[in-house]
Amino acid sequence: MTQNYTGMRKGISLVEMMIAIILFAALATIGLKYTKNYINTDLQAMKARVAAAMEQGTQLTQAYKLYTTQYGAPATIYDLNATLTPVLTAIPATITEMSLLGWDLNTTTGVGSGYGFHMKLDGNTTSIQATQYCAIWNREFNSSVELNVSGTEDYGTITAPTHVASTAVSYCYGNPTDGYDILVVMP
């Protein structure tokens, strides 16, 4: 006995499936292009570098407190991981996109105890990038600082920020002419 053909088939053909895959791929490509333009990946990368530098500043601050408790004031940053007085296993790595020199110990900040950790923003940055790093750094402590700054932003001098005696203070200062610096001042 034979069945009658009703005109309905079960499933889709290979050609129909390939056309659907090509259309979905085209839509995904267009969506990815517009999403990539919408999300500023450069700004996100800068924020990640600033967050890493802030973590390094926190580590150095804690190491400084421990070192001064046990051995007195350090003369250089390398005293923190010296063989006879090991407080840190290693000095934090330089974030080369922000600074070629990394952190150093500044013993003459003129603020608080006079001791602080300093990083000059130079590295592979342009003046506008350095300004943006400075704005991002300061925004973490003061939300009124604008992130979309021009290359002519002036953040003042080292003595401008106020200092709370019981806590370490962190800020970025400087201007496009002289360059920008990040300073973490000890209480």
C-alpha positions in Angstrom: 0.0 0.0 0.0 1.3 3.5 -0.8 0.9 6.7 1.2 -0.4 9.8 -0.4 1.8 12.9 -0.5 0.2 15.7 1.6 2.7 18.5 0.6 4.1 18.9 4.0 7.8 18.0 4.7 9.6 17.5 7.9 12.7 19.6 8.7 14.7 22.1 6.7 17.0 21.7 3.8 20.8 22.2 3.9 20.5 25.3 1.7 18.0 27.0 4.0 20.1 26.3 7.0 23.2 27.8 5.3 21.3 30.9 4.3 20.1 31.3 8.0 23.7 30.9 9.3 25.0 33.5 6.8 22.3 36.0 7.8 23.0 35.5 11.5 26.8 35.9 10.9 26.2 39.2 9.0 24.0 40.6 11.7 26.5 39.6 14.4 29.3 41.2 12.5 27.4 44.5 12.2 26.4 44.4 15.8 29.9 43.8 17.0 31.2 46.7 14.9 28.7 49.1 16.5 29.2 47.6 20.0 33.0 48.1 19.7 32.5 51.7 18.7 30.1 52.2 21.6 32.4 50.8 24.3 35.6 52.8 24.7 38.1 50.1 25.1 41.0 52.6 25.4 39.4 54.2 28.4 38.7 50.9 30.0 42.3 49.8 29.5 43.5 53.1 31.1 41.1 52.6 34.1 42.6 49.1 34.5 46.1 50.4 34.5 45.2 53.1 37.1 43.5 50.4 39.3 46.7 48.3 39.1 48.8 51.4 40.0 46.5 52.2 42.9 46.9 48.6 44.2 50.7 49.0 44.0 50.4 52.3 45.9 48.4 50.5 48.6 51.0 47.7 48.8 53.8 50.2 49.1 52.0 52.2 51.8 51.5 49.0 53.9 55.1 48.0 53.4 56.2 51.5 54.4 54.2 51.3 57.6 55.6 47.9 58.5 59.1 48.9 57.6 59.0 52.1 59.8 57.6 50.1 62.7 60.4 47.5 62.6 63.4 49.4 61.2 62.7 53.2 61.1 62.3 55.3 58.0 63.6 53.8 54.7 66.2 55.7 52.7 65.1 54.4 49.3 62.3 52.3 48.0 64.7 49.4 47.6 65.1 49.2 51.4 61.6 47.7 51.5 62.9 44.4 49.9 66.6 44.5 51.0 68.1 41.2 52.0 68.5 42.1 55.7 65.2 43.9 56.0 62.7 42.1 53.7 59.2 43.6 53.9 58.3 43.2 50.3 59.2 40.2 48.2 59.7 42.6 45.2 59.2 46.2 44.3 56.0 46.5 42.2 56.5 46.1 38.5 56.5 49.2 36.4 53.4 49.9 34.3 55.2 51.0 31.2 52.2 52.5 29.6 52.1 55.0 32.4 55.7 55.4 33.6 59.1 54.2 32.4 60.6 54.6 35.8 57.8 53.3 38.1 57.6 54.1 41.8 60.2 55.8 43.9 60.4 57.0 47.5 60.0 60.7 47.8 61.4 61.9 51.2 60.6 65.6 50.7 56.9 65.8 49.8 56.3 68.8 52.1 53.0 67.2 53.1 52.2 65.0 56.1 55.3 63.0 57.3 57.2 64.2 54.2 57.5 60.6 52.9 55.5 59.4 50.0 55.7 57.2 46.9 56.0 59.0 43.6 55.4 58.0 40.0 56.1 60.3 37.1 53.6 59.9 34.2 55.8 59.6 31.2 56.2 56.2 29.6 54.5 55.8 26.3 51.9 58.5 27.0 51.1 61.6 25.1 50.2 64.8 27.0 46.4 64.0 26.6 46.8 60.4 27.8 48.8 61.6 30.8 46.1 64.1 31.5 43.5 61.4 31.3 45.5 59.1 33.6 45.7 61.9 36.1 41.9 62.6 35.8 41.1 58.9 36.3 43.4 58.7 39.3 41.9 61.8 41.0 38.3 60.8 40.1 38.7 57.7 42.3 39.0 60.1 45.2 36.9 63.0 44.0 34.0 62.1 41.7 33.6 65.7 40.5 36.8 65.5 38.4 35.8 65.1 34.7 37.3 62.2 32.8 37.0 63.7 29.3 39.7 66.3 29.8 41.7 68.2 27.2 45.5 68.3 27.0 45.6 71.6 28.8 44.3 70.5 32.2 46.2 71.8 35.2 45.9 69.8 38.4 48.0 72.2 40.5 51.1 71.7 42.5 52.3 69.1 45.1 51.3 71.3 48.1 47.7 72.0 46.9 45.9 68.9 48.3 44.9 68.8 51.9 46.2 66.1 54.1 44.4 64.1 56.8 47.0 63.2 59.5 45.7 59.6 60.1 45.5 58.3 56.6 47.7 58.2 53.5 46.6 60.6 50.8 46.8 59.8 47.1 46.5 62.3 44.2 47.8 63.2 40.8 49.1 66.7 40.2 50.9 68.7 37.5 50.2 70.3 34.1 51.0 69.6 30.4 54.1 71.8 30.4 55.9 70.2 33.4 54.2 66.8 33.2 52.0 64.9 35.6 53.0 63.1 38.8 51.1 60.6 41.1 52.0 60.9 44.8 50.9 58.7 47.7 51.8 60.6 50.8 52.3 58.8 54.2 50.5 60.1 57.3 
